[in-house]
Amino acid sequence: MGDPWSTAFESGAVPDRSAAATSSEEDPSPRDASDDAGDPFDTPDPAAERDRIRAFIDDAVAAASADGLVVNMSGGLDSTVTAALAVEALGADRVYGLILPCNKIGAPHARDAEALADALGIEHDTVHLQPLFAQFGAAAPDRFDLHDEPVRSGNAIARLRMAMAYLAANATNRLVCGTTNRSEHLLGYVTKHGDGAADLLPLGHLYKTDVRALTDELDVPEFVVEKPPTAGFLPGQRDADDLGATYDVIDAVLRLGVDRGLAPETIAEQLADDVGEETVEDLLARHRASAHKRTTPPMPTGRRCDRQEN
């Protein structure tokens, strides 16, 4: 394991906004003020979580007799924190980054990811998936048209990205390291067998606000922290628009509703002016509806009865 007093980003020049190109379509306005609001609940200690996750990664790779990790890097917060922790746990030579843009919207984020991978000192490749996605769409039956279907096309792209990650993992005897956090996991805000598929999820126990709290500990560049969370499939798309609330609100609701089992009206009362009961109910309903994304495929239970002879 690396030096506990240094960070992965000390291995190279840390990029800033001038080093990583930005898109003219990005929202130039400041983050929503609620994104900076303090979490009203006890959160994990960032320094302790850093050590815990590093040990977890090291143990998981050793248990699988793997040579390292493959991380899909988007230029966003979760993948950057995951890659940095992987480098601290294993060393830069055992972490490989895949950058997989699939449209013009993803191009500036890909350039950010390339700059971050360079700063971490890891090997990385950028693969533009648009030709592969176009061929996939052309081969699909007409009844499953992907044109102007953002949910279908987004899910298909996520699964193509994971297929590329597992190709890299198979070729290099590495594990695929997922970047999903607990907020996304509990809301099902992942693609089944896409970004929801991985061999390990180092951030899977941390809410988005907890991941953000790790950034100071890891010296993550400020432009990454300030990026509005987005899946990057549509112009101007933001996670808060899809989910109906910012992650500060989402995490507070999930801590009370899922972790503590409180009723929606009680949660709304505790959060006072931050969130209404309708938003609480919508988020908890999303959690219940996405349960299938957090389980293995069901199968019949019980022993098969032996066939009786006539």
ChimeraX attribute file (.defattr): number of C-alpha atoms within 10 A of each C-alpha:
attribute: neighborCount
match mode: 1-to-1
recipient: residues
	/A:1	14
	/A:2	15
	/A:3	9
	/A:4	12
	/A:5	6
	/A:6	13
	/A:7	18
	/A:8	24
	/A:9	22
	/A:10	13
	/A:11	15
	/A:12	15
	/A:13	14
	/A:14	18
	/A:15	21
	/A:16	15
	/A:17	12
	/A:18	8
	/A:19	13
	/A:20	19
	/A:21	15
	/A:22	15
	/A:23	14
	/A:24	9
	/A:25	10
	/A:26	14
	/A:27	14
	/A:28	9
	/A:29	6
	/A:30	9
	/A:31	12
	/A:32	11
	/A:33	8
	/A:34	14
	/A:35	15
	/A:36	10
	/A:37	11
	/A:38	9
	/A:39	15
	/A:40	10
	/A:41	10
	/A:42	7
	/A:43	12
	/A:44	14
	/A:45	11
	/A:46	18
	/A:47	14
	/A:48	10
	/A:49	17
	/A:50	19
	/A:51	15
	/A:52	12
	/A:53	20
	/A:54	22
	/A:55	17
	/A:56	17
	/A:57	25
	/A:58	16
	/A:59	13
	/A:60	16
	/A:61	20
	/A:62	12
	/A:63	9
	/A:64	13
	/A:65	12
	/A:66	15
	/A:67	16
	/A:68	27
	/A:69	28
	/A:70	27
	/A:71	26
	/A:72	25
	/A:73	30
	/A:74	27
	/A:75	24
	/A:76	23
	/A:77	23
	/A:78	23
	/A:79	22
	/A:80	26
	/A:81	25
	/A:82	25
	/A:83	28
	/A:84	27
	/A:85	24
	/A:86	29
	/A:87	28
	/A:88	28
	/A:89	26
	/A:90	20
	/A:91	18
	/A:92	21
	/A:93	13
	/A:94	18
	/A:95	27
	/A:96	27
	/A:97	25
	/A:98	23
	/A:99	27
	/A:100	27
	/A:101	24
	/A:102	24
	/A:103	15
	/A:104	15
	/A:105	18
	/A:106	22
	/A:107	20
	/A:108	20
	/A:109	24
	/A:110	27
	/A:111	20
	/A:112	26
	/A:113	27
	/A:114	25
	/A:115	21
	/A:116	31
	/A:117	29
	/A:118	19
	/A:119	18
	/A:120	25
	/A:121	21
	/A:122	22
	/A:123	15
	/A:124	19
	/A:125	13
	/A:126	15
	/A:127	14
	/A:128	16
	/A:129	18
	/A:130	15
	/A:131	11
	/A:132	13
	/A:133	18
	/A:134	12
	/A:135	11
	/A:136	14
	/A:137	17
	/A:138	12
	/A:139	10
	/A:140	11
	/A:141	9
	/A:142	9
	/A:143	6
	/A:144	10
	/A:145	14
	/A:146	20
	/A:147	9
	/A:148	8
	/A:149	10
	/A:150	12
	/A:151	12
	/A:152	13
	/A:153	17
	/A:154	19
	/A:155	17
	/A:156	19
	/A:157	24
	/A:158	22
	/A:159	19
	/A:160	21
	/A:161	22
	/A:162	23
	/A:163	15
	/A:164	17
	/A:165	27
	/A:166	20
	/A:167	14
	/A:168	20
	/A:169	21
	/A:170	12
	/A:171	9
	/A:172	16
	/A:173	16
	/A:174	24
	/A:175	25
	/A:176	24
	/A:177	28
	/A:178	28
	/A:179	25
	/A:180	26
	/A:181	23
	/A:182	21
	/A:183	22
	/A:184	21
	/A:185	20
	/A:186	23
	/A:187	22
	/A:188	20
	/A:189	22
	/A:190	20
	/A:191	17
	/A:192	15
	/A:193	16
	/A:194	19
	/A:195	21
	/A:196	21
	/A:197	22
	/A:198	19
	/A:199	16
	/A:200	18
	/A:201	20
	/A:202	22
	/A:203	23
	/A:204	18
	/A:205	15
	/A:206	20
	/A:207	26
	/A:208	22
	/A:209	23
	/A:210	22
	/A:211	22
	/A:212	19
	/A:213	17
	/A:214	19
	/A:215	20
	/A:216	13
	/A:217	15
	/A:218	21
	/A:219	16
	/A:220	22
	/A:221	18
	/A:222	14
	/A:223	16
	/A:224	24
	/A:225	18
	/A:226	14
	/A:227	16
	/A:228	21
	/A:229	18
	/A:230	16
	/A:231	17
	/A:232	21
	/A:233	19
	/A:234	14
	/A:235	13
	/A:236	13
	/A:237	16
	/A:238	18
	/A:239	17
	/A:240	16
	/A:241	11
	/A:242	12
	/A:243	17
	/A:244	15
	/A:245	17
	/A:246	19
	/A:247	20
	/A:248	20
	/A:249	22
	/A:250	24
	/A:251	24
	/A:252	22
	/A:253	25
	/A:254	23
	/A:255	17
	/A:256	19
	/A:257	20
	/A:258	16
	/A:259	9
	/A:260	10
	/A:261	11
	/A:262	15
	/A:263	15
	/A:264	21
	/A:265	14
	/A:266	14
	/A:267	22
	/A:268	21
	/A:269	13
	/A:270	15
	/A:271	18
	/A:272	11
	/A:273	8
	/A:274	12
	/A:275	18
	/A:276	15
	/A:277	17
	/A:278	12
	/A:279	18
	/A:280	26
	/A:281	18
	/A:282	14
	/A:283	23
	/A:284	21
	/A:285	12
	/A:286	16
	/A:287	22
	/A:288	14
	/A:289	12
	/A:290	17
	/A:291	13
	/A:292	13
	/A:293	20
	/A:294	13
	/A:295	8
	/A:296	7
	/A:297	7
	/A:298	7
	/A:299	6
	/A:300	6
	/A:301	6
	/A:302	6
	/A:303	6
	/A:304	7
	/A:305	6
	/A:306	6
	/A:307	6
	/A:308	5
	/A:309	4
	/A:310	3
